[in-house]
Amino acid sequence: MSRPVQYNTNDKVTMVDLPEGYAGEGFFATSFDKFVGLARKNSMWPLPFATSCCGIEFMATMGSNYDLARFGSERMGFTPRQCDMLLVCGTISKKLGPVLRQVYIQMAEPRWVVAVGACACTGGVFDSYSVLQGIDQVIPVDVYVPGCPPRPEGLIDGVLKLQELIGNESMRRRTSPQYNSLMESYGIQ
């Protein structure tokens, strides 16, 4: 009895577009910015900072049904010095704000932040004295993923938006005066 095996054919596999450049027989030439952007966007190392129910949805996103590893986020890191994508999932209290800021500062450049869920984006339903009304009061945020809690598809869409941002980012952006003034406005040198 033969086994029902399906082989990947080109109509089932989506290929990544090459950056702009010049292609020839056995070589491809492009700008260094495009090459580094392609490598960075397909090799993000996420650092989860999960405090409540959005963290459970994040765990579901990393599971086999949704598999965030398909998008270059294979290695989950739990130390800020080895990660470049901070995923803040859930409610952040005002006492936890300085801890989150310290984790952000310890991450190596370039670093990106995704605010996952209504509580991380805007404070959610917790409009009280003890809850931070959005993590953008403490650290700069690159992508917001709304929802209470957001579905795994929403988190995957947020990571894809971040990949698009990373792929188009210039290598000189992190040394620009605009970026430095943004970091100074958060008190980060």
C-alpha positions as CSV (number, residue, x, y, z in Angstrom):
1,M,0.0,0.0,0.0
2,S,1.5,3.3,-1.0
3,R,1.7,6.2,1.4
4,P,-0.1,9.4,0.6
5,V,2.8,11.8,0.4
6,Q,2.5,15.3,-1.0
7,Y,5.6,17.0,-2.3
8,N,6.1,20.7,-2.2
9,T,5.7,22.2,-5.6
10,N,6.4,25.7,-6.6
11,D,2.7,26.6,-6.7
12,K,2.4,25.8,-3.0
13,V,5.6,27.6,-1.8
14,T,5.7,31.3,-1.6
15,M,9.1,32.7,-2.4
16,V,10.4,35.9,-0.8
17,D,11.1,38.7,-3.2
18,L,14.7,39.6,-3.7
19,P,15.8,43.1,-2.8
20,E,16.5,45.5,-5.7
21,G,19.7,44.7,-7.4
22,Y,21.5,43.3,-10.4
23,A,21.3,39.5,-11.1
24,G,23.4,37.5,-13.4
25,E,24.6,34.0,-14.0
26,G,25.6,32.7,-10.6
27,F,25.6,36.0,-8.7
28,F,23.4,38.7,-7.3
29,A,24.4,42.3,-6.4
30,T,22.4,44.6,-4.2
31,S,23.0,47.4,-1.6
32,F,24.3,46.4,1.8
33,D,21.2,48.1,3.5
34,K,18.8,45.8,1.6
35,F,20.8,42.7,2.4
36,V,21.1,43.5,6.1
37,G,17.3,44.4,6.2
38,L,16.5,41.0,4.6
39,A,18.6,39.1,7.2
40,R,17.3,41.1,10.2
41,K,13.6,40.8,9.3
42,N,13.9,37.0,8.9
43,S,15.9,36.3,12.1
44,M,14.2,38.1,14.9
45,W,14.7,36.8,18.5
46,P,11.6,37.6,20.6
47,L,11.7,38.3,24.3
48,P,8.3,37.8,25.9
49,F,7.3,40.1,28.7
50,A,3.9,38.5,29.5
51,T,2.0,39.5,32.6
52,S,-1.6,38.4,32.0
53,C,-4.1,36.8,29.6
54,C,-2.3,38.1,26.5
55,G,0.6,35.9,27.4
56,I,-1.6,32.9,27.1
57,E,-2.5,34.0,23.5
58,F,1.2,34.5,22.9
59,M,1.9,30.9,24.0
60,A,-0.8,29.7,21.6
61,T,0.9,31.7,18.8
62,M,4.2,29.9,19.5
63,G,2.5,26.5,19.5
64,S,2.3,24.1,16.6
65,N,-1.1,25.3,15.3
66,Y,0.1,28.9,14.5
67,D,3.9,28.4,14.7
68,L,5.5,31.9,14.8
69,A,8.8,30.2,14.0
70,R,7.7,30.1,10.3
71,F,8.4,33.9,10.3
72,G,11.9,33.8,11.5
73,S,11.2,34.0,15.3
74,E,12.4,30.5,16.1
75,R,14.5,31.2,19.1
76,M,12.7,32.4,22.1
77,G,15.0,34.2,24.4
78,F,14.5,35.0,28.1
79,T,17.5,37.3,28.5
80,P,17.3,40.8,27.1
81,R,21.0,40.9,26.0
82,Q,20.3,38.2,23.4
83,C,17.0,39.4,22.0
84,D,16.0,42.2,19.6
85,M,12.2,42.0,19.6
86,L,10.4,42.8,22.9
87,L,6.8,41.5,23.0
88,V,5.0,43.2,25.9
89,C,1.8,41.1,26.5
90,G,-0.7,42.2,29.1
91,T,-1.3,44.8,31.9
92,I,1.7,46.8,33.1
93,S,1.4,48.4,36.5
94,K,3.2,51.7,37.3
95,K,5.5,49.8,39.6
96,L,6.5,47.5,36.7
97,G,7.1,50.4,34.3
98,P,10.7,50.9,35.5
99,V,11.4,47.2,35.2
100,L,10.1,47.2,31.6
101,R,12.3,50.2,30.8
102,Q,15.4,48.5,32.3
103,V,14.7,45.4,30.2
104,Y,14.4,47.6,27.1
105,I,17.7,49.4,27.9
106,Q,19.5,46.0,28.3
107,M,18.5,44.9,24.9
108,A,21.1,45.2,22.1
109,E,20.6,47.7,19.3
110,P,18.7,47.4,17.0
111,R,15.7,46.6,19.1
112,W,12.0,46.6,18.4
113,V,8.9,46.6,20.6
114,V,5.5,45.1,20.0
115,A,2.6,46.1,22.3
116,V,0.3,43.1,22.4
117,G,-3.3,43.6,23.7
118,A,-5.4,46.5,24.8
119,C,-3.7,46.7,28.2
120,A,-0.2,47.1,26.8
121,C,-1.5,49.5,24.1
122,T,-3.8,51.8,26.1
123,G,-4.2,50.4,29.6
124,G,-7.3,48.5,28.5
125,V,-10.3,48.4,30.9
126,F,-8.1,49.2,33.8
127,D,-8.4,53.0,34.0
128,S,-7.0,53.2,37.6
129,Y,-4.1,54.9,39.4
130,S,-2.0,51.7,39.5
131,V,-2.1,50.7,35.8
132,L,0.1,52.3,33.1
133,Q,-2.1,53.7,30.4
134,G,0.0,52.3,27.5
135,I,3.6,51.2,27.5
136,D,4.5,54.0,25.2
137,Q,4.7,56.2,28.3
138,V,7.8,54.3,29.3
139,I,9.4,52.9,26.1
140,P,9.0,53.6,22.3
141,V,6.6,51.1,20.6
142,D,7.0,50.1,16.9
143,V,3.8,48.0,16.4
144,Y,0.6,47.9,18.3
145,V,-1.6,44.7,18.3
146,P,-5.1,45.6,19.6
147,G,-7.5,43.2,21.1
148,C,-8.5,41.9,24.5
149,P,-6.8,39.4,24.2
150,P,-5.8,39.5,20.6
151,R,-6.1,36.3,18.6
152,P,-2.9,34.5,17.5
153,E,-3.7,35.7,13.9
154,G,-3.5,39.3,15.2
155,L,-0.1,38.7,16.8
156,I,1.2,37.1,13.6
157,D,0.0,40.1,11.7
158,G,1.8,42.4,14.1
159,V,5.0,40.4,13.6
160,L,4.6,40.6,9.8
161,K,4.1,44.4,10.1
162,L,7.3,44.6,12.2
163,Q,9.1,42.5,9.6
164,E,8.0,45.0,6.9
165,L,9.2,47.9,9.0
166,I,12.6,46.2,9.7
167,G,13.1,45.2,6.1
168,N,12.6,48.9,4.9
169,E,14.6,50.4,7.8
170,S,17.9,52.1,6.8
171,M,21.0,51.1,8.7
172,R,21.6,54.8,9.4
173,R,18.2,55.3,11.1
174,R,19.5,54.3,14.5
175,T,22.2,57.0,14.4
176,S,20.0,59.8,13.0
177,P,19.2,62.9,15.0
178,Q,15.5,62.1,14.9
179,Y,16.1,58.7,16.6
180,N,18.5,60.2,19.1
181,S,15.9,62.8,20.1
182,L,13.2,60.1,20.4
183,M,15.4,58.2,22.8
184,E,16.2,61.4,24.7
185,S,12.5,62.1,25.1
186,Y,12.2,58.7,26.9
187,G,15.3,59.4,29.0
188,I,17.3,56.7,27.2
189,Q,20.8,57.4,26.0
